[in-house]
Amino acid sequence: MLAPDQRTVDAEAVAAVDEAITSRRSVRAFLPDPVDEGTIREILQVASRAPSGTNMQPWKVYVTAGETKHRLAKAILSSGIRAEKAKWEEYKYYPDSFFEPYLSRRRAVGYALYGLLGIGRREVDRMRAQHDRNFVFFDAPVGMIFTIDRRLNKGSWVDHGMFLQSIMIAARARGLHTCPQAAFAPYHRYIRPILDIPEEEVVVCGMALGYEDTSKPENKLRTERAPIEEWSTFLR
């Protein structure tokens, strides 16, 4: 076996992988241009190489477009609970109360997004309208809903997250953008009958997939990352 300093590194391959990872971001406005089904299948096939404990592959995905995607959006937006605060019945994505440093990070991205859109801090109706754009997948031509068997445990949820990340990176390699959307999870009762999702599956999240509309102000948002010193410990 070669020593680490003797191994050759393909600089172009490194740059391509790094670019796919670092250029990934949550796009919130898409062009109507369709995405070929073959490309979607390629992305999912590549992403299925994500690791999972004992190769359980605990993910399922429902890919929607056209009329089905429209019916899904309509069901949620016309639901009786939409005007209320979403209830996380199946699982809890956020803590009951936020604390530092997570509170500041959450506020920073919210203020930045609403600032780009010209939404004031007291304009609750406009905030709700922007949030509701989740349910039309931000006008992306493809909307995916992800589920997991409710009998599985937390480790499989970790595996599911690696699968989701793999999809987003594979999409970037093909010039596409995504937006992972936990906002769908509280509306599982409206999603199930349209996509024929059985009760033994938990709706984890949605994801928009398509080509970025670079003319929209919300897509100018660039989030920051904490320096490595804040979250890494090196022990020798």
Secondary structure by P-SEA (a helix, b strand, c coil): cccccccccaaaaaaaaaaaaaacccccccccccccaaaaaaaaaaacccccccccccbbbbbbccaaaaaaaaaaaacccccccccccccccccccccaaaaaaaaaaaaaaaaaacccccaaaaaaaaaacccccccccbbbbbbccccccaaaaaaaaaaaaaaaaaaaaacbbbbbccccccaaaaaaaaacccccccccbbbbbcccccccccccbbbbbccccccccccc
